[in-house]
């Protein structure tokens, strides 16, 4: 039963739930206020009744000039006041006319301090089933031998409180109903902009994320919600455009080597007798290598976009540099790779990812160098600085930011025919940024000089975490940053 109600309640509209909650709070508040008011009035009226009885008891006590009063005491003609004077032995010495002949009816003693003592009593033989408020006051010589009891009925008090309780019982539901109706109307007006925002958001198709929601003029929670949703739509639109651009560029890059392979193979198959496979094989191998490299770069970028969990291990960056230099020398025998300026430097990061950074920098430099590539590594103020310079055509100052965008080629010297896909430096930028480092281009006169800075191992982190989680060797998460992409 409880689960069914919970499911039903969870399925109700927000307006209904808020109105129901408000109605319950209003009902509880009015009921509590009514109870407190009735209790307060009851206490006040009883206190006034006690004061009246005390005044009448004081009048009777003052009239007792001797220890043994004679005659009957004055009482109200309608029998609304009952008076008895009792001695210290419990015998009735005097009473009001409506209690003549009655035995002692009040048993509680008077206060020894002379202050009146009040009690509620029941069952007085006065012909009415009512509660009485009785006070006891010492009287007589020395205020000791006699006790004066005066009782007044609480009928008027009970009647007034009963009428007030009836009025509350009838009025509270009406007030709750009226206030709930007002709350329902006000909530409907307050939630109407939310419904409009929902309807506008529902009308935005996935193919047109350039549309935006209408921001309410008031600078309240709804206005901030609409602005946040518009910001989210803008980021989704930007991400979608980048994804579509990436897919189009990737398809364009893949089409060229695939088309070249297909054309050469089709020609060879159409003329099998004249085809020299020994001469064709190097060209096919080169296109295959280019296609493989492009696919590898695309896979690497896809992994970077998925924010991989890089390890946080101590890495000797100089060893990584030496390994990559030994790899590239046989591939580029006509290029001199000078590593004499490489010194020791230890950083924290993922060894495979940092190897990819050095490999891409060396490949990029060797691809555009005329005769020589210079590699340097040194430490400066808690930072490892890796420098890869070539003596090629260089990179214009206006393009030194754009060169890190994906699929970027600047001119004929850095065209597709040189073997590059325009992804190598983009991968370098993403990996270095994820390792809390920076990369930029400088002039080498002639050529380009790419400078990578990475924090040394053991250096206190000064960057604020930006939400990208990395995994340390111990398995505990540490936070690293991922900077904003420079276009692309």
Secondary structure as UniProt FT lines:
FT   HELIX           2..11
FT   HELIX           14..63
FT   TURN            77..78
FT   STRAND          81..87
FT   TURN            88..89
FT   STRAND          92..96
FT   HELIX           97..99
FT   TURN            100..101
FT   TURN            112..113
FT   STRAND          117..122
FT   STRAND          131..139
FT   HELIX           141..143
FT   STRAND          146..153
FT   HELIX           155..203
FT   TURN            206..207
FT   TURN            209..210
FT   HELIX           221..270
FT   TURN            271..274
FT   HELIX           277..305
FT   TURN            306..307
FT   STRAND          311..316
FT   HELIX           317..331
FT   TURN            332..334
FT   STRAND          336..342
FT   STRAND          346..349
FT   HELIX           351..368
FT   STRAND          372..380
FT   TURN            381..382
FT   STRAND          383..390
FT   HELIX           397..399
FT   TURN            400..401
FT   HELIX           402..404
FT   TURN            406..407
FT   HELIX           412..414
FT   HELIX           416..418
FT   HELIX           424..434
FT   TURN            435..436
FT   STRAND          438..443
FT   STRAND          448..456
FT   TURN            457..458
FT   STRAND          468..472
FT   TURN            473..474
FT   STRAND          477..480
//
